[in-house]
Amino acid sequence: MSHFVEVDPRVQELRPDFVVAVVLARGLCNGPSAEPSTALLRRAERIARESLNGAEPDALPHIAAWRDAYRAFGAKAQRTPCSAEALLKRVAAGDALPSVNRIVDLYNAVSVEFALPVGGEDLARYVGPPRLTIATGAEPFDTVRSGEPVVEYPTPGEVVWADDEGVTCRRWNWRQCVRTR
C-alpha cells in the first residue's frame, strides 16, 4: 500500500494533544489463537489488575483523557467507551479476555497492559488512504447486529476512521467494521 494515514485538521483542533502512531506489518500469518497469544493476554490481565489495584479503569490518566476526547465530539464515554477502557472493565470485573485470533490477541494484550487503545486493520481491504476525520453522517459502516450483517451510519460530528468506501472504525477507536478487521 502506498498510502499513509491522514489526520483531518479538525481532529487536531479538537484534540491538539492527540498523536497517531502506526505500525505497518507485512507478511503476518494470522490464525487461531494459540498458547503464546493467549499467554500474552493472561499476562496483560495480571499487569492491568495490579495497575488498577481495585480502582475503576476511568481512574487511569490515559482512560480519563480518552473520556475527555470522546466528550469533545459529543459521545457518551460511559455508553461507548474507548476500546482500552472496554477491555479494562472486563479485566477489572475479573473476566478473562477472549482469545480471538493471534493478531487480535496481541494488540488487545498491548492495549490492556498499557491502557492504550490499539487496533488492527487489514490495509489490503482499504480503498484509498486511512483517514481519521469528522463524520458527516452519510458514511456507511458495515457491522453485525444479532448475528446479521447491517449497515449503520455515524452521528454527524463523530470522529471516525474511514477510507473511500466508508467508516472503518467508529467513535475514534470504539468499534471496527467487518470489511477491514
ChimeraX attribute file (.defattr): number of C-alpha atoms within 10 A of each C-alpha:
attribute: neighborCount
match mode: 1-to-1
recipient: residues
	/A:1	9
	/A:2	5
	/A:3	11
	/A:4	12
	/A:5	15
	/A:6	15
	/A:7	16
	/A:8	13
	/A:9	13
	/A:10	13
	/A:11	17
	/A:12	14
	/A:13	10
	/A:14	13
	/A:15	15
	/A:16	10
	/A:17	9
	/A:18	13
	/A:19	9
	/A:20	8
	/A:21	8
	/A:22	11
	/A:23	6
	/A:24	10
	/A:25	8
	/A:26	7
	/A:27	5
	/A:28	8
	/A:29	7
	/A:30	10
	/A:31	11
	/A:32	12
	/A:33	18
	/A:34	13
	/A:35	10
	/A:36	11
	/A:37	22
	/A:38	20
	/A:39	16
	/A:40	17
	/A:41	26
	/A:42	17
	/A:43	14
	/A:44	22
	/A:45	24
	/A:46	14
	/A:47	15
	/A:48	21
	/A:49	19
	/A:50	12
	/A:51	15
	/A:52	17
	/A:53	10
	/A:54	10
	/A:55	12
	/A:56	13
	/A:57	24
	/A:58	19
	/A:59	10
	/A:60	14
	/A:61	11
	/A:62	16
	/A:63	21
	/A:64	15
	/A:65	14
	/A:66	23
	/A:67	20
	/A:68	15
	/A:69	20
	/A:70	23
	/A:71	13
	/A:72	14
	/A:73	19
	/A:74	15
	/A:75	19
	/A:76	13
	/A:77	19
	/A:78	13
	/A:79	7
	/A:80	17
	/A:81	22
	/A:82	24
	/A:83	25
	/A:84	26
	/A:85	28
	/A:86	16
	/A:87	23
	/A:88	26
	/A:89	17
	/A:90	15
	/A:91	21
	/A:92	19
	/A:93	11
	/A:94	11
	/A:95	12
	/A:96	13
	/A:97	19
	/A:98	15
	/A:99	20
	/A:100	16
	/A:101	15
	/A:102	19
	/A:103	19
	/A:104	23
	/A:105	23
	/A:106	23
	/A:107	19
	/A:108	28
	/A:109	26
	/A:110	19
	/A:111	22
	/A:112	28
	/A:113	21
	/A:114	16
	/A:115	22
	/A:116	19
	/A:117	22
	/A:118	20
	/A:119	21
	/A:120	16
	/A:121	17
	/A:122	10
	/A:123	17
	/A:124	8
	/A:125	11
	/A:126	19
	/A:127	14
	/A:128	16
	/A:129	16
	/A:130	20
	/A:131	18
	/A:132	24
	/A:133	22
	/A:134	23
	/A:135	21
	/A:136	14
	/A:137	14
	/A:138	13
	/A:139	21
	/A:140	17
	/A:141	23
	/A:142	20
	/A:143	17
	/A:144	13
	/A:145	10
	/A:146	6
	/A:147	7
	/A:148	7
	/A:149	11
	/A:150	13
	/A:151	12
	/A:152	17
	/A:153	16
	/A:154	20
	/A:155	19
	/A:156	14
	/A:157	15
	/A:158	20
	/A:159	29
	/A:160	27
	/A:161	24
	/A:162	26
	/A:163	21
	/A:164	13
	/A:165	13
	/A:166	20
	/A:167	30
	/A:168	29
	/A:169	25
	/A:170	22
	/A:171	26
	/A:172	23
	/A:173	21
	/A:174	18
	/A:175	18
	/A:176	23
	/A:177	21
	/A:178	14
	/A:179	16
	/A:180	17
	/A:181	14
